[in-house]
Amino acid sequence: MKKLLLTLVLLLATAGGVLTLSPTTLLATVQFAERQLAGLSLHSQTVGDLTYSYYDGGPQDAPAIVMIHGFGANKDNWLRFARPLTAHYRVIALDLPGFGDSSKPSTISYDVASQSERVLALLDALKIEKFHVIGNSMGGHISALLAARHPERVLSAALLDNAGVEAPNKSEFFRRIEQGEANPLVVSKPEDFQRLLDFVFVEAPPMPAPLQEHFAAQAMANAPHYELIFGHLRERYVPLEPELPKITAPVLLLWGDKDRVLDVSSIEVMKPLLQKPSVVVMKDCGHVPMVERPEETADHYLNFLTQAR
């Protein structure tokens, strides 16, 4: 059944289907097929005044892996990466408040400390006591805070190109921000979207033109909101250097060596501060390894989980 779904999507993309389907319909079709292949289903949960959208799959009595996306991203970033994991783990991939299909109020703070407590509130509502956590970029920053501030609940933490430390070598992203340039992670006009892809990937995954146009329009519509969130992240910044020594669980530091957003030299800061670090540097890979090279990244993660037992 899963192979048939993927075949249908590929036929749509290669046999002219993209010309007859609207981008919204095509995207829904692709997302449905990817969810099926990953063994995940779509759910929502209201906690207080916020509604969370998330994927859930795998054996419900198995150890849980919580997946936290980065700035401007959403839970779909984990779909292909999650495929080999749901056979043995319960997988929760969520949209953080402010992103994806979760609530996006303009009246709350989106700093990483607040977001980490919101993730914990969702897990409490789902009655998940102990869990592995994996996060990318801003999501890695949040994951590290969860592991540092709630060590009794976190079984392991995987930090993929995470934010939160001052790297010895300043990244291109921070150099550009400090020079007063526009945030390269925020799409303000159509051509910015291709620049964004070029910035975060060494080799971007293939994407039909109608979907790229759809994502570009969506990103432009979200630009003011993302600028608000980025302001909170900078104004209410939480450095990880004092937090990392509090983490008692095994930690995987995984980075793309060509990351232009957050420099790989961050590992030099983090590794000595951790009690149980493992390090993987992926050659010729950018800022989002679980999207750029999902199978390879999942292999590294599964090896880490096996060693972390």
Protein Blocks (a to p, Z undefined) as FASTA:
>chain_A
ZZmmmmmmmmmmmnopmmmpcfklmmmmmmmmmmmmnopacddddehjbccddddedjfk
bccddddddehiafklmmmmmmmmmmmpccdddddehiajbccdfkbcfbfklmmmmmmm
mmmmnopabdcdddehjlmmmmmmmmmmmmmlmmbdcdehiahiacfbacfklmmmmnop
acfkbcfbfklmmmmmmmmpmbdcdddfklmmmmmmmmmmmmmmmmmmmmmmmmmcccfk
lmmmmpmbdcdddddfkbckbcfklmmmmmmmpmbdcddddehiafblmlmmmmlmmmmm
mmmmmmmZZ
